[in-house]
Amino acid sequence: MSLDRRRLGLGALTLLAGAAGSGLRPRPVRAQGAPAYPGTRPVTIVVAWAPGGSTDFVARVVAQALSRELNGSVVVDNRPGASGTVGHASVARARPDGYTLLLGVNSTYAMSRHLFPNRGYDDDTAFVGIGRVAVSPIFLCVNPTIGVRTIAELVSKAKEAPGRMSYASSGAGSSAHLATELFLRSADIQIENVTYRGGAPAVQALITNEVQVAMVDGVTALPMMQAGQILAIGVSTPERNPLAPTVPTIAESGFPGFEATSNFALLAPTGTPAPIIARLATAKDAVMRNPEVLERLRQNSIFPTPGTPEQWPAYFRAESAKWGELIRTRGITGE
């Protein structure tokens, strides 16, 4: 879940500067006598979650811009279920011809594999990476009425009464769930997990003080922070969020190296022809240099993380190993 150790705002500005380049479109891919890819046939990006979430939002922004880059039609297909594994399984079984892609998030491609072994596919062999796309920071939030204003105060309060406080999660293996468990292990404190059916009821439980702590993704947290409904005491990225610059990072608050984010990547079924992967990667990179795209993402606390097909295997292995080790050592199981 690396942001390549660069400032989020600076990274976005760098990519914006790249948009002033030549503006060249990727060359059409075609075999002799065959129509250019994608031609008149639509390309489908599968989202393994219901409409309205951050993954769905990123996919729709990217799909719209990819349609222009590819001079074709790119559509989004939501296939939710089983912590994202239903959608991933459908892409793993799809024909590897470049017309079915996956906008995956690390809670499924790097975390769920350690919780749900009988998914019907193997992440190691089912997908090829077109590249990372974007990252969504997560805020460590508390209910404003509990008398905690800093991470140090939260840790002190938790150690005074182990297990007396509780935190909200939206299910085993979600990014917020595992980010919280990573923090609890780092701080050596005990806060009880209360599971809710989705992110919205989990955040509502925090607002009503049914639970005292929650990790909340940026797009959800920011308006509630501004309204005073929840209080952010830390952010999970190595650098502060440019939309909430006064909130310190968890890393700078006594936990060096702490990092836990929702990380989106564009994937294709293994066996997709290399020229098509290369064209999609070039088009994706052009999309992520588009100032309009960057601003739409930034407004929702989502920031670009450039990545190539060649970089994907090493990133995927490291991400999977990190969360697999946490899941084992914390005794976390699928629900």
C-alpha positions as CSV (number, residue, x, y, z in Angstrom):
1,M,0.0,0.0,0.0
2,S,2.7,2.3,-0.9
3,L,2.3,5.9,-2.0
4,D,5.9,5.6,-3.2
5,R,6.8,7.8,-0.3
6,R,5.8,11.0,-2.1
7,R,3.5,13.7,-0.9
8,L,-0.1,13.1,-2.1
9,G,-0.5,16.7,-3.3
10,L,2.9,16.8,-4.9
11,G,2.3,13.5,-6.7
12,A,-0.9,14.9,-8.1
13,L,0.8,18.1,-9.2
14,T,3.6,16.1,-10.9
15,L,1.0,14.1,-12.9
16,L,-0.8,17.3,-13.8
17,A,2.4,18.7,-15.2
18,G,2.7,15.6,-17.3
19,A,-0.6,16.4,-19.0
20,A,1.1,19.3,-20.8
21,G,3.0,16.8,-22.9
22,S,2.3,15.7,-26.4
23,G,-1.1,14.3,-25.7
24,L,-0.4,11.3,-28.0
25,R,-3.0,8.5,-28.0
26,P,-1.9,4.8,-27.8
27,R,-1.7,3.2,-31.2
28,P,-4.5,0.8,-32.1
29,V,-3.8,-2.9,-31.6
30,R,-4.7,-5.1,-34.5
31,A,-3.6,-8.4,-36.0
32,Q,-3.3,-8.6,-39.8
33,G,-6.9,-8.6,-41.2
34,A,-8.5,-8.1,-37.8
35,P,-10.3,-4.9,-36.6
36,A,-8.5,-2.6,-34.3
37,Y,-9.0,-3.1,-30.5
38,P,-11.4,-2.4,-29.1
39,G,-13.4,-1.5,-32.2
40,T,-17.1,-1.3,-31.8
41,R,-17.3,-3.9,-29.0
42,P,-17.6,-2.4,-25.5
43,V,-14.9,-3.1,-22.8
44,T,-16.4,-3.9,-19.4
45,I,-14.8,-3.0,-16.1
46,V,-16.1,-5.2,-13.4
47,V,-16.5,-3.7,-9.9
48,A,-16.9,-6.3,-7.2
49,W,-18.9,-4.0,-5.0
50,A,-22.3,-2.3,-5.1
51,P,-22.8,1.0,-6.8
52,G,-22.0,4.1,-4.8
53,G,-18.8,3.1,-3.0
54,S,-15.3,4.4,-3.6
55,T,-14.3,1.5,-5.9
56,D,-17.4,2.1,-8.1
57,F,-16.7,5.8,-8.2
58,V,-13.1,5.3,-9.3
59,A,-14.1,2.8,-11.9
60,R,-16.7,5.1,-13.4
61,V,-14.3,8.1,-13.6
62,V,-11.7,5.9,-15.2
63,A,-14.1,4.2,-17.6
64,Q,-15.4,7.5,-18.9
65,A,-11.9,8.8,-19.6
66,L,-10.7,5.4,-21.0
67,S,-13.5,5.5,-23.5
68,R,-11.9,8.7,-25.0
69,E,-8.4,7.3,-24.9
70,L,-9.3,4.0,-26.6
71,N,-11.8,5.6,-29.0
72,G,-14.3,3.0,-27.9
73,S,-16.9,2.3,-25.3
74,V,-15.9,1.3,-21.7
75,V,-18.7,0.5,-19.3
76,V,-18.9,-0.5,-15.6
77,D,-20.6,-3.7,-14.4
78,N,-21.2,-4.1,-10.6
79,R,-21.0,-7.7,-9.4
80,P,-21.0,-7.5,-5.6
81,G,-20.9,-10.4,-3.1
82,A,-18.7,-12.4,-0.7
83,S,-16.3,-9.6,0.2
84,G,-15.6,-8.9,-3.5
85,T,-14.7,-12.4,-4.4
86,V,-17.9,-12.9,-6.6
87,G,-16.8,-10.2,-9.0
88,H,-13.2,-11.3,-9.0
89,A,-14.2,-14.9,-9.8
90,S,-16.3,-13.7,-12.7
91,V,-13.3,-11.9,-14.3
92,A,-11.0,-14.9,-13.5
93,R,-13.4,-17.0,-15.7
94,A,-13.8,-14.4,-18.4
95,R,-12.4,-14.8,-21.9
96,P,-8.9,-13.2,-21.9
97,D,-9.4,-11.0,-24.9
98,G,-9.2,-7.5,-23.4
99,Y,-13.0,-7.0,-23.2
100,T,-13.5,-7.9,-19.5
101,L,-11.3,-6.1,-17.0
102,L,-11.4,-5.7,-13.2
103,L,-11.0,-2.6,-11.0
104,G,-9.8,-4.4,-8.0
105,V,-9.1,-3.1,-4.5
106,N,-6.5,-4.5,-2.1
107,S,-9.1,-5.6,0.4
108,T,-10.0,-8.3,-2.1
109,Y,-6.9,-9.0,-4.2
110,A,-4.5,-8.9,-1.2
111,M,-6.6,-9.5,1.9
112,S,-9.5,-11.8,1.1
113,R,-7.3,-14.5,-0.3
114,H,-6.1,-15.1,3.3
115,L,-9.6,-15.2,4.7
116,F,-11.6,-17.1,2.1
117,P,-9.4,-19.9,0.6
118,N,-12.3,-21.4,-1.3
119,R,-12.9,-18.5,-3.6
120,G,-12.9,-20.5,-6.9
121,Y,-9.8,-18.8,-8.3
122,D,-6.2,-18.1,-7.4
123,D,-5.1,-14.5,-7.4
124,D,-1.5,-15.6,-8.2
125,T,-2.5,-17.2,-11.5
126,A,-5.9,-15.7,-12.4
127,F,-5.0,-12.1,-13.2
128,V,-2.4,-10.0,-14.9
129,G,-1.8,-6.4,-13.7
130,I,-2.4,-3.5,-16.1
131,G,-1.2,-1.4,-13.2
132,R,-2.1,0.4,-10.0
133,V,-4.5,3.3,-10.4
134,A,-5.3,5.3,-7.2
135,V,-5.2,5.2,-3.4
136,S,-7.8,6.3,-0.9
137,P,-6.5,7.3,2.6
138,I,-8.2,6.1,5.7
139,F,-8.8,8.3,8.8
140,L,-8.6,7.0,12.3
141,C,-11.7,8.6,13.9
142,V,-13.3,8.8,17.3
143,N,-16.6,10.0,18.6
144,P,-16.0,13.6,19.7
145,T,-17.7,13.1,23.1
146,I,-15.2,10.5,24.5
147,G,-12.6,13.1,25.5
148,V,-9.9,12.0,23.1
149,R,-8.2,14.5,20.8
150,T,-5.0,12.7,19.9
151,I,-3.7,9.2,19.2
152,A,-1.6,9.4,22.4
153,E,-4.8,10.1,24.4
154,L,-6.6,7.2,22.7
155,V,-3.8,4.8,23.4
156,S,-3.7,5.9,27.1
157,K,-7.5,5.6,27.5
158,A,-7.5,2.1,25.9
159,K,-4.7,1.0,28.2
160,E,-6.5,2.3,31.3
161,A,-9.5,0.0,30.6
162,P,-8.6,-2.8,28.1
163,G,-11.5,-4.0,26.1
164,R,-13.9,-1.3,27.4
165,M,-14.0,0.6,24.1
166,S,-15.1,-0.8,20.8
167,Y,-14.5,-0.1,17.1
168,A,-16.8,-0.4,14.1
169,S,-15.9,-2.5,11.0
170,S,-17.8,-3.4,7.9
171,G,-16.8,-7.1,7.9
172,A,-13.8,-9.3,8.1
173,G,-11.1,-8.4,5.6
174,S,-12.3,-4.9,4.7
175,S,-9.5,-2.3,4.4
176,A,-10.9,-0.5,7.5
177,H,-11.1,-3.6,9.6
178,L,-7.5,-4.7,8.9
179,A,-6.2,-1.1,9.1
180,T,-7.7,-1.0,12.6
181,E,-6.2,-4.3,13.6
182,L,-2.8,-3.1,12.3
183,F,-3.1,0.0,14.5
184,L,-4.1,-2.0,17.6
185,R,-1.2,-4.3,17.2
186,S,1.2,-1.4,16.7
187,A,-0.1,0.4,19.8
188,D,-0.4,-2.8,21.8
189,I,-3.9,-2.0,22.9
190,Q,-7.2,-3.9,23.1
191,I,-10.4,-2.4,21.6
192,E,-13.2,-4.7,20.8
193,N,-14.5,-5.2,17.2
194,V,-18.2,-4.7,16.4
195,T,-19.1,-5.8,12.9
196,Y,-21.8,-4.0,10.8
197,R,-23.3,-4.8,7.4
198,G,-21.5,-2.2,5.5
199,G,-19.6,1.1,5.9
200,A,-22.6,3.3,6.3
201,P,-24.0,1.6,9.4
202,A,-20.5,1.4,10.8
203,V,-20.0,5.1,10.6
204,Q,-23.5,5.8,11.9
205,A,-22.6,3.7,15.0
206,L,-19.6,5.9,15.5
207,I,-21.7,9.1,15.2
208,T,-24.1,7.8,17.8
209,N,-21.3,6.6,20.2
210,E,-22.5,3.0,19.9
211,V,-18.8,2.5,19.2
212,Q,-16.0,4.9,20.1
213,V,-13.5,4.3,17.3
214,A,-13.5,3.6,13.5
215,M,-11.3,3.7,10.5
216,V,-13.2,5.6,7.9
217,D,-12.3,6.1,4.2
218,G,-11.6,9.7,3.2
219,V,-14.6,10.2,0.9
220,T,-16.9,9.3,3.8
221,A,-15.0,10.9,6.6
222,L,-14.2,14.4,5.3
223,P,-17.8,15.8,5.2
224,M,-18.5,14.3,8.6
225,M,-15.3,15.7,10.0
226,Q,-16.3,19.1,8.7
227,A,-19.7,18.8,10.3
228,G,-18.2,17.9,13.6
229,Q,-20.0,14.5,13.7
230,I,-16.7,12.6,14.0
231,L,-13.2,13.6,15.0
232,A,-10.2,12.4,12.9
233,I,-7.1,12.0,15.1
234,G,-4.8,10.4,12.4
235,V,-4.5,9.4,8.8
236,S,-3.2,6.1,7.5
237,T,-0.9,7.4,4.7
238,P,2.8,8.3,5.1
239,E,2.0,11.9,4.3
240,R,-0.8,14.1,5.5
241,N,-3.9,14.4,3.4
242,P,-3.9,17.7,1.5
243,L,-7.7,18.0,2.1
244,A,-7.2,17.7,5.9
245,P,-3.6,19.0,6.5
246,T,-4.1,19.6,10.2
247,V,-4.7,15.8,10.9
248,P,-1.4,14.2,11.7
249,T,-0.4,10.8,10.2
250,I,-0.5,7.8,12.4
251,A,3.2,7.3,11.5
252,E,4.2,10.7,12.8
253,S,2.1,10.1,16.0
254,G,4.5,7.5,17.4
255,F,4.1,4.6,14.9
256,P,6.8,5.0,12.3
257,G,6.2,3.2,9.0
258,F,2.4,2.8,9.6
259,E,0.6,2.7,6.4
260,A,-2.9,1.2,5.5
261,T,-5.0,2.4,2.5
262,S,-7.5,1.3,0.0
263,N,-5.5,0.8,-3.2
264,F,-7.2,0.4,-6.6
265,A,-5.7,-1.5,-9.5
266,L,-6.7,-2.4,-13.1
267,L,-6.4,-6.1,-13.8
268,A,-7.2,-8.5,-16.7
269,P,-7.6,-12.2,-16.9
270,T,-4.3,-14.1,-17.3
271,G,-3.8,-14.9,-21.0
272,T,-4.9,-11.5,-22.3
273,P,-2.6,-10.7,-25.2
274,A,0.5,-8.6,-24.3
275,P,-0.2,-6.0,-27.0
276,I,-3.6,-5.4,-25.5
277,I,-2.2,-5.2,-22.0
278,A,0.3,-2.7,-23.2
279,R,-2.3,-0.5,-24.9
280,L,-4.5,-0.5,-21.9
281,A,-1.6,0.4,-19.6
282,T,-0.7,3.3,-21.9
283,A,-4.3,4.5,-22.0
284,K,-4.6,4.2,-18.2
285,D,-1.5,6.3,-17.7
286,A,-2.9,8.9,-20.0
287,V,-6.1,8.9,-18.0
288,M,-4.2,9.4,-14.8
289,R,-2.4,12.4,-16.2
290,N,-5.7,14.1,-17.2
291,P,-6.3,17.2,-15.1
292,E,-10.0,16.8,-15.1
293,V,-9.7,13.1,-13.9
294,L,-7.2,14.1,-11.2
295,E,-9.4,16.8,-9.8
296,R,-12.5,14.7,-9.7
297,L,-10.6,12.0,-7.8
298,R,-8.9,14.5,-5.5
299,Q,-12.3,16.1,-4.5
300,N,-13.2,12.7,-3.1
301,S,-9.8,12.2,-1.3
302,I,-8.6,9.7,-3.9
303,F,-5.1,10.2,-5.3
304,P,-3.2,8.7,-8.3
305,T,-0.7,5.9,-7.8
306,P,1.0,5.3,-11.1
307,G,1.9,1.7,-11.8
308,T,2.9,-0.5,-14.8
309,P,2.3,-4.1,-15.7
310,E,6.0,-4.8,-15.0
311,Q,5.7,-3.4,-11.4
312,W,2.6,-5.2,-10.6
313,P,3.9,-8.7,-9.5
314,A,6.4,-7.3,-6.9
315,Y,3.7,-4.9,-5.5
316,F,1.1,-7.7,-5.3
317,R,3.5,-10.1,-3.6
318,A,4.5,-7.5,-1.0
319,E,0.9,-6.4,-0.3
320,S,-0.4,-9.9,0.0
321,A,2.5,-10.9,2.4
322,K,1.9,-7.8,4.6
323,W,-1.8,-8.5,5.2
324,G,-1.4,-12.3,5.3
325,E,1.0,-12.0,8.2
326,L,-1.3,-9.6,10.1
327,I,-4.3,-11.9,9.5
328,R,-2.4,-14.9,10.9
329,T,-0.8,-13.2,13.9
330,R,-4.1,-11.5,14.9
331,G,-6.1,-14.7,14.4
332,I,-8.6,-13.0,12.1
333,T,-11.0,-15.3,10.3
334,G,-13.6,-14.9,7.5
335,E,-17.2,-14.4,8.4
